Amino acid sequence: GLRIFQDTSDASKIYNHYNGTLQLGVGNTTALTIDSSENATFAGTINATGNITTDGIFKVDTAPDSDVIQFDQSGRKSAIQTYFASSSTGSKLILKVSNGNTDGTMIEALDVRPEMLDLPEGYQVRFGERGNLTHDSSNYNMTFNTNSLSNALVIAGTGKVGIGSTSPSSPLTVKTGSYSSN
């Protein structure tokens, strides 16, 4: 049967000594079900003012094709969005970040798919403090910058490559200048 008691450490306890479920509810509606394997099912939203920790996997069953986790700081939101396709190449995970406003508006920052990493147009990939790769959506140029050298290598949208040149005029253009040897 059901046992309600207070133990010697002053903890209040409710136990179901049968193998069935323990259900707690409000107004004839079940709000919490604990089964014999100690799995808990909540019928509504869980609000926590403290930390939520797990020693296992945080799992979202029947995840929708939308935001599955949202972070909100006074209207500045970020989120993780999922999309499941019938083929592995169509499934994706999207990271969205706040645009800085407090109205909840987010922008897609990263799109991860099998065998592909997709960044929005105009974004750059940084390699620490000293290098990056930038894609210019207006002319489809890809620019590699290293250390303090901007435009160290340009692959133009036409397929021409420029080393030290931002506008290669032939299949390979190398900017000439003064050189020193050690």
NORPE-V572197 format. One record per pair of residues at least 12 apart in sequence whose C-alpha atoms are under 8 Angstrom apart, sorted by the first residue. I is the first residue (numbers start at 0). GAP is how many residues later the second one is. Records with the same first field share a line. If there is no record, write none. Layout:
I: GAP + GAP
//
This chain:
0: 15 + 16 + 17
1: 12 + 13 + 14 + 15
2: 12 + 13 + 14
18: 17
19: 15 + 16
20: 12 + 13 + 14 + 15
21: 12 + 13
29: 13
30: 12 + 13
62: 19
63: 18 + 19
64: 16 + 17 + 18 + 19
65: 15 + 16 + 17
66: 12 + 13 + 14 + 15
67: 12 + 13 + 14
68: 12
71: 32
73: 28
74: 26 + 27 + 28 + 29
75: 22 + 23 + 24 + 25 + 26 + 27 + 28 + 29
76: 20 + 21 + 25 + 27 + 28 + 29
77: 17 + 18 + 19 + 20 + 28
78: 16 + 17 + 18
79: 13 + 14 + 15 + 16
80: 12 + 13 + 14 + 15
81: 12
87: 26
88: 24 + 25 + 26
89: 23 + 24
90: 22 + 23
91: 19 + 20 + 21 + 22
92: 18 + 19 + 20
93: 14 + 15 + 16 + 17 + 18
94: 13 + 14 + 15 + 16
95: 12 + 13 + 14
96: 12
107: 12
120: 14 + 15 + 16
121: 12 + 13 + 14 + 15
122: 12
128: 18
129: 15 + 16 + 17 + 18
130: 13 + 14 + 15 + 16
131: 12 + 13 + 14
132: 12
138: 17 + 18
139: 16 + 17
140: 13 + 14 + 15 + 16
141: 12 + 13 + 14 + 15
142: 12
150: 12 + 13 + 14 + 15
151: 12 + 13
152: 12 + 13
153: 12 + 13 + 14
155: 12
158: 12
159: 12 + 13
160: 12
161: 12 + 13
162: 12
//
